[in-house]
Amino acid sequence: MAIRFDPALINGIADEIRARCVGHRVKGLRLNRERREAWLLLVDEEGATGSIGLLLHPTAGFILEGHELRLGPGRSDWRMDFRRLFLSGVHAPADERLLVFDLAGGLRDVRSELPPVFRLFVELHTNQWNAVLAGGSDDRVEAVLWPRSAGGRALRPGVPYVRPEGARAWAEAPPGATEWAGAVEPIPPAERRSWLLRSIAWTSSLNVDWILAEAATDPGPGAIAAAYERYLGMRAPTGEAWLLAGRGGVQPYPAPLRPDSRPFDSLLEAMRTAAIEMDAWPPTGLPGEGEPARSEATPEAERLERLLRRKIGALEKRRAALLRELDGESADHLRELGNLLLARKGDVPRGATSASLQGFAGEVVEIALDPRLDAIRNADRLYDQARRRERATRAIPDRVKRTDARIALIRDGLEALLSEGATDEVWDLVGGRREEPGASRGTGRPVADETLPYRRYRSSGGLEIRVGRSSRTNDALTFHHSAPDDIWLHASQAPGAHVILRWQNRDQNPPLADLTEAAALAALHSEARHSGMVAVDWTRRKYVRKPRKAAAGAVIPERVSTIFVEPDPAVAARLSVDD
């Protein structure tokens, strides 16, 4: 099984390599794609040659350093021999699974703050490990161990290197004890684990249970304060090194997360011991590219791995789409076009698909038109687009951050799967274990949450909100995935999704804040989503009936109340618990 890297471990390794190797002359770099290895060759002050071996095969994943290390078998697919370059710095960006080696030229005095001539970026996301050599002021890629494109990033020679972006809170500076308590206390203890992984920097599936400890069940201030102290310990290397025992092998780490942890003098020493014990070192023990990643993997684990990777791919596509949306026309520009249409409405022919008008500064401006509308209504359309653009501009950065956090969370789950197997916690990332459609009852065969007829959200009060995906799934959500006393919502007099607010108190209505958030989601997932305010009907699900032979999604609600809300996309971004 592979080593799992998280920010705390990478930060500790960076400190050790920096203390041992900064100032050493760089002799060369070798890349072996078949074996997924990168070797940085160094010469110390006494002229002795050593290496930093980056073993980045999906099933190996080790960082080794020493004078006795030698290249593994096989030719180098890419090599560069350096002269007059020194290793001037080694660092790990805050809360990123990234290790950066700075290679600078000039004199051996590394305190001269010379800009690096090259940077070697080592990406340590599980099963997507990679090494990228970049140079110049724009970090243009010179060589890459494993060329690929994902999440809007192209890892190939000739293009600027784009770092993976972090998105979690407190990455650069830790919170104070009061700020920590104020953030953690409102979270129900059972939900704190997933909340920390999703939202808080320097947490991972490796350390989150150790950080929380009793705070995962105890809501009291003492448990939260103890969790705070353990959290601070994850942010800065203490010089400690341990080897943790696990079902999938051993794991180096800078804290004794488990009672049977073995102490070591350094993380690099623990890493080497792990490599030996897991038959990943010497190099002949590494599997070849064509061998299966995990021969012992069960069909369940293999299925879960596919689902996790599918989710990561979908999230990376979503992130790229959000960034493209940000690059569209600004709200101010759209308003200017609307103003110009109103000022020059006499020059706009009816039925035209576009108009060339003289701008306010004398320039010619081309404006796309809806031929069904006159100039005034086309201007109104542009004003509406400007308002939507403003809302999107406010909401999209937060959605990008949430998407990045979700990607990090699922990658943590992938790491846990590779080392610990298909646990319930990992299954929860894809909606839990469910039976496949058509499978016999009791088989317990898992399926992806894509089969669920709804998207999932969590209100600020902790209530689950389910939003139908389509007309067909609206029926399934309302009549098969809800309880009689749940709250049913739908945009009034507009086609849209059925929404279920999970609520089991038959004697009381849900809190107004939670109801308002569910209504906002109903408005947002309706054809009225571009309106300023939307009327949303709500009632108990038991008062919703399906007429005989009615079309998919068509229902008759009774005992209806109405609430008026704004269809704000930021609400969906803030409350989403799905990918």
Legacy VTK file of the C-alpha trace (Angstrom):
# vtk DataFile Version 3.0
C-alpha trace
ASCII
DATASET POLYDATA
POINTS 579 float
0.000 0.000 0.000
1.061 3.589 -0.576
2.130 6.228 1.903
-0.509 8.895 2.502
0.713 12.483 2.400
-1.064 15.366 4.082
0.038 18.981 4.753
1.418 18.170 8.211
3.598 15.321 6.934
4.794 17.267 3.880
5.639 20.294 6.005
7.719 18.154 8.351
9.558 16.475 5.456
10.268 19.876 3.890
11.855 21.056 7.137
14.098 17.988 7.333
15.267 18.149 3.709
15.887 21.893 4.053
18.063 21.338 7.134
20.034 18.528 5.486
20.390 19.607 1.876
20.007 23.359 1.313
23.314 24.722 0.019
24.248 21.492 -1.733
25.234 21.726 -5.387
22.673 20.321 -7.818
24.257 17.819 -10.159
21.216 16.828 -12.193
17.631 15.678 -12.436
16.449 12.340 -13.838
12.888 11.296 -14.677
11.769 7.708 -15.261
8.135 7.591 -16.418
7.790 3.813 -16.448
8.683 3.591 -12.797
7.255 7.051 -11.921
10.517 8.113 -10.286
12.234 11.501 -10.126
15.799 11.750 -8.818
17.418 15.014 -7.758
21.198 14.462 -7.644
23.149 16.562 -5.121
26.785 17.085 -4.103
27.490 18.224 -0.532
30.247 20.546 0.747
32.704 17.662 0.981
32.092 16.515 -2.587
30.021 13.453 -1.706
27.176 12.647 -4.092
23.722 11.989 -2.694
20.169 11.888 -3.961
16.639 12.824 -3.150
14.550 10.024 -4.583
10.903 10.805 -5.334
9.234 7.428 -5.842
5.857 8.480 -7.191
4.389 5.259 -8.498
0.667 5.007 -7.531
1.450 2.101 -5.221
4.806 3.316 -3.875
4.776 6.994 -2.956
7.958 7.559 -0.973
10.416 10.429 -0.511
13.922 9.185 0.310
17.189 11.042 0.910
20.752 9.852 1.434
24.239 9.482 0.013
23.835 5.772 -0.636
20.701 6.142 -2.759
21.111 5.294 -6.417
18.849 5.437 -9.415
16.525 2.509 -9.891
16.779 0.259 -12.948
15.692 1.509 -16.330
16.648 4.431 -18.484
15.840 8.074 -17.793
13.108 9.404 -20.058
14.312 12.929 -19.376
17.519 14.211 -17.848
19.213 17.508 -17.221
22.718 18.023 -15.905
23.150 21.292 -14.033
26.195 23.474 -13.472
26.570 26.217 -10.898
23.153 25.587 -9.419
22.463 25.020 -5.756
19.491 23.863 -3.780
18.515 27.223 -2.319
15.244 26.344 -0.645
12.743 23.631 0.181
9.256 24.502 1.335
5.680 23.297 1.496
2.986 25.903 0.715
0.438 26.207 3.518
-2.253 23.502 3.481
-1.172 22.190 0.092
0.051 18.731 -0.818
2.954 20.253 -2.630
6.697 20.124 -2.017
8.805 22.783 -3.755
12.569 22.660 -4.397
14.201 25.965 -5.407
17.302 25.698 -7.594
19.305 28.958 -7.707
22.511 29.953 -9.457
25.536 31.939 -8.361
27.653 31.623 -5.264
27.158 29.021 -2.563
25.859 31.657 -0.154
22.222 30.626 -0.184
21.258 33.558 2.024
21.727 35.929 -0.870
18.039 35.492 -1.781
18.825 34.916 -5.422
15.682 34.089 -7.403
15.489 30.429 -8.373
16.504 29.506 -11.896
14.276 26.427 -11.695
11.685 25.067 -9.327
10.861 21.403 -8.899
7.213 21.009 -7.871
6.309 17.651 -6.350
2.548 17.091 -6.208
1.534 14.568 -3.569
-2.172 13.965 -4.062
-2.817 10.261 -3.721
-2.486 8.297 -6.940
-1.910 11.543 -8.856
1.646 12.076 -7.681
3.776 14.017 -10.093
6.984 15.995 -10.437
7.212 19.151 -12.561
10.378 21.147 -13.369
9.592 24.758 -14.211
11.799 27.762 -14.927
11.656 31.495 -15.529
9.586 34.197 -13.919
6.349 32.530 -15.040
7.366 29.002 -13.948
7.132 27.649 -17.489
7.225 23.847 -17.521
10.513 22.397 -18.736
9.744 18.757 -17.976
7.044 16.734 -16.234
7.209 13.193 -14.933
3.660 12.321 -15.974
2.094 14.726 -18.529
-1.624 15.170 -17.953
-4.435 17.722 -17.908
-6.997 17.941 -15.129
-9.073 20.538 -13.358
-8.194 23.251 -15.859
-4.449 22.657 -15.321
-2.190 21.484 -18.131
0.940 19.673 -16.980
3.065 19.587 -20.107
6.243 21.298 -21.334
5.970 24.816 -22.668
3.031 26.081 -20.578
3.178 27.984 -17.284
2.848 25.771 -14.236
-0.356 26.409 -12.286
-0.315 25.295 -8.688
-3.260 23.431 -7.169
-5.313 25.976 -5.261
-6.153 25.609 -1.608
-9.519 26.702 -0.290
-9.799 25.977 3.432
-9.913 28.424 6.308
-6.910 29.396 8.447
-4.324 28.149 5.961
-1.798 30.914 6.576
-2.380 31.706 10.243
-4.044 29.660 12.986
-7.132 30.920 14.786
-7.122 32.054 18.376
-8.693 29.835 21.003
-11.849 31.984 21.113
-12.193 32.017 17.322
-11.711 28.236 17.220
-14.342 27.640 19.881
-16.771 30.002 18.155
-16.426 28.065 14.896
-16.458 24.524 16.300
-19.078 24.731 19.072
-22.118 25.308 16.761
-21.254 22.209 14.715
-23.029 19.082 16.044
-20.365 16.705 17.421
-21.288 13.950 14.967
-20.705 16.339 12.040
-17.444 17.895 13.218
-15.234 15.364 11.484
-16.616 16.007 8.001
-16.806 19.747 8.690
-13.131 19.940 9.664
-12.038 17.961 6.616
-14.127 20.104 4.311
-13.481 23.523 5.784
-10.400 23.778 8.009
-6.805 23.880 6.774
-4.199 21.388 8.001
-6.756 18.657 8.715
-6.803 15.340 6.868
-8.273 11.876 7.133
-5.044 10.890 8.890
-5.218 13.364 11.767
-8.839 14.450 12.101
-9.867 11.719 14.554
-6.787 12.420 16.679
-7.498 16.162 16.650
-11.125 15.786 17.656
-10.838 12.851 20.077
-13.576 13.403 22.688
-14.820 16.520 20.831
-16.389 14.155 18.278
-18.980 13.192 20.899
-18.608 15.762 23.699
-20.019 19.249 22.971
-18.402 20.744 26.077
-15.805 23.551 26.006
-13.119 21.353 27.593
-13.186 18.863 24.716
-13.138 21.682 22.166
-10.178 23.366 23.898
-8.232 20.073 23.901
-8.967 19.636 20.202
-7.638 23.144 19.633
-4.291 22.299 21.225
-3.931 19.154 19.112
-4.911 21.132 16.017
-2.143 23.666 16.652
0.313 20.767 16.821
-0.535 19.851 13.221
0.444 23.246 11.864
4.145 23.381 12.722
6.713 20.583 12.738
7.726 19.617 16.262
10.711 17.545 15.213
8.908 14.380 16.246
8.703 11.380 13.936
6.603 8.266 14.311
5.686 5.198 12.317
2.010 4.378 12.592
0.694 0.855 12.114
-2.373 0.365 9.937
-4.279 -2.257 8.033
-2.670 -1.227 4.774
0.900 -0.995 6.055
2.883 1.545 8.033
2.660 5.328 7.836
5.279 7.961 8.789
3.824 10.932 10.637
4.968 13.844 12.839
2.588 12.918 15.693
1.769 9.659 17.538
-1.784 9.322 16.262
-2.148 5.748 17.492
-1.144 4.016 20.739
1.185 1.563 18.960
3.156 4.279 17.121
6.940 3.711 16.948
9.255 6.695 17.544
12.034 7.613 15.068
14.754 10.231 14.956
13.388 11.774 11.741
10.498 11.520 9.321
12.896 10.596 6.506
14.231 7.708 8.581
10.674 6.592 9.312
9.865 6.925 5.614
12.802 4.716 4.650
11.826 2.096 7.238
8.295 2.141 5.871
9.603 1.646 2.327
11.652 -1.358 3.407
8.862 -2.915 5.464
6.394 -2.445 2.611
8.809 -3.993 0.050
9.033 -0.749 -1.902
12.785 -0.388 -1.418
15.258 -1.252 -2.855
13.920 -0.278 -6.306
13.553 -3.833 -7.540
10.607 -4.163 -5.199
8.552 -1.562 -7.052
5.759 -2.849 -9.265
5.916 -2.244 -12.954
3.568 0.113 -14.750
1.463 -2.687 -16.119
0.831 -4.412 -12.820
-2.413 -3.898 -10.912
-2.399 -1.118 -8.375
-3.658 -3.327 -5.566
-3.772 -7.033 -6.138
-5.615 -7.558 -2.864
-8.373 -5.036 -3.666
-11.899 -6.382 -3.327
-14.590 -5.754 -5.968
-16.248 -3.404 -3.496
-13.043 -1.392 -3.027
-12.431 -1.269 -6.767
-15.967 -0.010 -7.366
-15.629 2.607 -4.655
-12.317 3.783 -6.093
-13.952 4.260 -9.510
-16.753 6.276 -7.936
-14.329 8.487 -6.033
-12.243 9.143 -9.124
-15.387 9.882 -11.113
-16.399 12.426 -8.508
-12.976 14.066 -8.563
-13.167 14.341 -12.364
-16.670 15.830 -12.231
-15.626 18.323 -9.592
-12.573 19.378 -11.585
-14.817 19.961 -14.614
-17.198 21.978 -12.448
-14.341 24.092 -11.149
-13.118 24.810 -14.675
-16.659 25.783 -15.742
-17.004 28.165 -12.805
-13.730 29.850 -13.672
-14.835 30.193 -17.296
-18.048 31.800 -16.109
-16.056 34.381 -14.179
-14.275 35.303 -17.413
-17.540 36.400 -19.081
-18.705 39.947 -19.704
-18.841 42.119 -16.610
-22.084 43.452 -15.173
-20.931 47.026 -15.827
-20.309 46.260 -19.495
-23.733 44.655 -19.883
-25.370 47.728 -18.324
-23.433 49.995 -20.678
-24.777 48.025 -23.617
-28.305 48.349 -22.211
-27.861 52.092 -21.758
-26.581 52.407 -25.326
-29.597 50.496 -26.684
-31.984 52.850 -24.884
-30.086 55.931 -26.059
-29.972 54.718 -29.700
-33.253 52.797 -29.791
-34.305 54.649 -32.915
-31.314 53.173 -34.764
-32.177 49.570 -33.883
-34.182 47.809 -36.621
-36.910 45.384 -35.551
-36.166 41.699 -35.970
-32.384 42.207 -36.151
-30.027 39.706 -34.528
-27.433 42.416 -33.907
-26.933 46.151 -34.172
-23.872 48.334 -34.828
-24.319 51.506 -32.811
-22.169 54.536 -32.158
-20.891 54.376 -28.595
-20.840 57.258 -26.159
-17.152 57.820 -26.895
-17.690 57.791 -30.661
-16.620 54.173 -31.191
-18.722 51.557 -33.040
-20.259 48.998 -30.679
-21.689 45.674 -31.868
-24.581 44.407 -29.712
-26.184 40.969 -30.058
-29.999 41.153 -29.995
-32.953 38.845 -29.523
-34.853 39.354 -32.795
-38.188 38.692 -31.027
-37.757 41.778 -28.839
-37.672 45.501 -29.536
-34.804 47.752 -28.428
-36.312 48.563 -25.013
-36.995 44.914 -24.156
-33.503 43.941 -25.373
-32.101 46.568 -23.020
-34.164 45.082 -20.183
-32.726 41.690 -21.084
-29.190 43.088 -20.785
-30.021 44.648 -17.394
-31.323 41.280 -16.207
-28.109 39.643 -17.402
-26.099 42.272 -15.516
-27.961 41.550 -12.285
-27.418 37.805 -12.706
-23.771 38.439 -13.509
-23.371 40.456 -10.297
-24.923 37.680 -8.228
-22.747 35.086 -9.953
-19.606 37.158 -9.426
-20.353 37.316 -5.710
-21.202 33.626 -5.456
-18.701 31.923 -7.772
-15.501 32.492 -5.734
-17.171 30.840 -2.757
-18.404 28.002 -4.969
-14.868 27.520 -6.284
-13.552 27.354 -2.727
-16.232 24.849 -1.742
-15.465 22.778 -4.827
-11.757 22.796 -4.005
-12.535 21.748 -0.442
-14.769 18.947 -1.730
-11.993 17.748 -4.050
-9.563 17.708 -1.126
-12.086 15.804 1.006
-12.656 13.133 -1.641
-8.921 12.792 -2.244
-8.564 12.214 1.492
-11.193 9.512 1.145
-9.261 7.981 -1.727
-6.175 7.889 0.472
-8.159 6.220 3.236
-9.517 3.669 0.763
-6.052 2.776 -0.495
-4.704 2.259 3.013
-7.710 1.092 5.066
-10.177 -0.331 2.580
-13.827 0.475 1.860
-14.979 1.854 5.217
-18.412 3.357 5.864
-16.834 6.810 6.164
-15.369 6.545 2.668
-18.663 5.232 1.293
-20.374 8.273 2.787
-18.451 10.425 0.297
-20.430 8.837 -2.549
-23.753 8.707 -0.731
-23.290 5.541 1.286
-23.856 1.898 0.481
-27.063 1.279 -1.480
-28.436 -1.597 -3.521
-28.040 -1.483 -7.245
-31.272 -1.138 -9.217
-32.462 -4.631 -10.084
-30.256 -6.354 -7.493
-31.945 -8.804 -5.162
-32.727 -7.564 -1.710
-30.068 -8.155 0.856
-27.158 -8.255 -1.579
-25.996 -4.921 -0.265
-24.200 -4.096 -3.516
-23.158 -0.444 -3.384
-24.064 2.100 -6.012
-23.045 5.689 -6.538
-25.055 8.554 -5.158
-25.689 9.531 -8.764
-28.602 7.085 -8.448
-30.176 9.212 -5.730
-33.056 11.256 -7.134
-31.964 14.398 -5.326
-29.129 16.771 -4.561
-28.247 17.148 -0.900
-27.874 20.305 1.159
-27.567 21.043 4.857
-29.328 24.056 6.368
-27.526 26.398 8.731
-29.557 24.758 11.500
-28.265 21.294 10.549
-31.392 19.982 8.767
-31.021 17.963 5.576
-32.541 19.467 2.418
-33.181 17.324 -0.661
-33.722 18.888 -4.092
-35.092 16.833 -7.003
-32.937 16.437 -10.100
-35.688 16.169 -12.773
-39.442 15.693 -13.289
-39.046 11.930 -12.986
-36.879 12.137 -9.921
-39.229 14.700 -8.348
-41.795 11.934 -7.996
-39.222 9.552 -6.516
-38.030 12.168 -4.039
-41.500 13.140 -2.874
-43.040 9.694 -2.589
-40.101 7.370 -1.901
-37.362 9.449 -0.273
-39.281 11.474 2.282
-41.327 10.958 5.438
-44.955 12.032 5.966
-44.101 14.910 8.292
-41.229 16.254 6.189
-41.715 19.707 4.690
-42.430 19.737 0.939
-41.659 22.912 -1.056
-42.105 24.046 -4.659
-41.935 27.376 -6.475
-45.479 28.705 -6.819
-46.874 28.820 -10.349
-43.544 27.888 -11.944
-42.019 24.595 -13.122
-39.215 23.478 -10.883
-37.751 20.945 -8.507
-39.537 19.338 -5.590
-37.721 20.141 -2.355
-37.886 18.183 0.884
-36.823 19.676 4.229
-36.310 16.742 6.565
-38.446 17.422 9.643
-40.025 14.845 11.956
-41.775 17.047 14.524
-45.463 16.765 13.697
-46.422 19.301 16.384
-44.191 22.184 15.326
-43.174 23.856 12.105
-39.447 23.964 11.274
-37.369 27.015 12.263
-37.974 29.954 9.966
-34.281 30.238 8.997
-34.106 26.621 7.843
-37.452 26.910 6.040
-36.278 30.073 4.274
-33.099 28.376 3.087
-35.066 25.399 1.741
-37.431 27.808 -0.010
-34.477 29.661 -1.561
-33.283 26.358 -3.011
-36.761 25.652 -4.391
-36.779 29.098 -6.029
-33.267 28.664 -7.388
-34.157 25.292 -8.935
-37.203 26.627 -10.752
-37.907 28.592 -13.901
-38.528 31.624 -11.666
-34.866 31.690 -10.561
-34.143 34.899 -12.479
-36.820 36.874 -10.638
-35.994 39.192 -7.785
-38.416 37.519 -5.346
-40.154 34.184 -5.767
-43.263 32.833 -4.053
-42.624 29.305 -2.747
-45.427 27.032 -1.549
-44.831 24.634 1.323
-46.735 22.008 3.247
-46.238 18.660 4.967
-45.326 15.933 2.528
-48.337 13.871 3.664
-50.574 16.562 2.163
-49.091 16.113 -1.326
-50.862 13.655 -3.645
-50.275 12.380 -7.138
-53.263 12.537 -9.494
-53.990 9.351 -11.416
-52.195 9.271 -14.800
-50.589 12.655 -14.139
-47.351 13.591 -15.862
-44.005 13.048 -14.144
-43.535 15.570 -11.357
-47.155 16.756 -11.396
-48.710 16.763 -7.924
-51.486 18.471 -5.978
-50.404 19.985 -2.644
-52.989 20.778 0.034
-52.953 22.909 3.201
-50.365 25.106 1.500
-48.576 28.101 2.983
-46.466 30.550 0.967
-43.110 32.177 1.704
-41.326 34.806 -0.432
-37.576 34.426 -0.946
-34.747 35.558 -3.196
-33.256 32.791 -5.411
-29.680 33.508 -4.344
-27.039 31.100 -5.831
-24.816 31.819 -2.832
-27.278 29.923 -0.635
-26.844 26.762 -2.711
-23.069 27.125 -2.719
-23.013 27.600 1.049
-25.338 24.731 1.935
-24.292 22.058 -0.585
-22.940 18.784 0.754
-22.882 17.081 -2.643
-20.136 17.433 -5.234
LINES 1 580
579 0 1 2 3 4 5 6 7 8 9 10 11 12 13 14 15 16 17 18 19 20 21 22 23 24 25 26 27 28 29 30 31 32 33 34 35 36 37 38 39 40 41 42 43 44 45 46 47 48 49 50 51 52 53 54 55 56 57 58 59 60 61 62 63 64 65 66 67 68 69 70 71 72 73 74 75 76 77 78 79 80 81 82 83 84 85 86 87 88 89 90 91 92 93 94 95 96 97 98 99 100 101 102 103 104 105 106 107 108 109 110 111 112 113 114 115 116 117 118 119 120 121 122 123 124 125 126 127 128 129 130 131 132 133 134 135 136 137 138 139 140 141 142 143 144 145 146 147 148 149 150 151 152 153 154 155 156 157 158 159 160 161 162 163 164 165 166 167 168 169 170 171 172 173 174 175 176 177 178 179 180 181 182 183 184 185 186 187 188 189 190 191 192 193 194 195 196 197 198 199 200 201 202 203 204 205 206 207 208 209 210 211 212 213 214 215 216 217 218 219 220 221 222 223 224 225 226 227 228 229 230 231 232 233 234 235 236 237 238 239 240 241 242 243 244 245 246 247 248 249 250 251 252 253 254 255 256 257 258 259 260 261 262 263 264 265 266 267 268 269 270 271 272 273 274 275 276 277 278 279 280 281 282 283 284 285 286 287 288 289 290 291 292 293 294 295 296 297 298 299 300 301 302 303 304 305 306 307 308 309 310 311 312 313 314 315 316 317 318 319 320 321 322 323 324 325 326 327 328 329 330 331 332 333 334 335 336 337 338 339 340 341 342 343 344 345 346 347 348 349 350 351 352 353 354 355 356 357 358 359 360 361 362 363 364 365 366 367 368 369 370 371 372 373 374 375 376 377 378 379 380 381 382 383 384 385 386 387 388 389 390 391 392 393 394 395 396 397 398 399 400 401 402 403 404 405 406 407 408 409 410 411 412 413 414 415 416 417 418 419 420 421 422 423 424 425 426 427 428 429 430 431 432 433 434 435 436 437 438 439 440 441 442 443 444 445 446 447 448 449 450 451 452 453 454 455 456 457 458 459 460 461 462 463 464 465 466 467 468 469 470 471 472 473 474 475 476 477 478 479 480 481 482 483 484 485 486 487 488 489 490 491 492 493 494 495 496 497 498 499 500 501 502 503 504 505 506 507 508 509 510 511 512 513 514 515 516 517 518 519 520 521 522 523 524 525 526 527 528 529 530 531 532 533 534 535 536 537 538 539 540 541 542 543 544 545 546 547 548 549 550 551 552 553 554 555 556 557 558 559 560 561 562 563 564 565 566 567 568 569 570 571 572 573 574 575 576 577 578
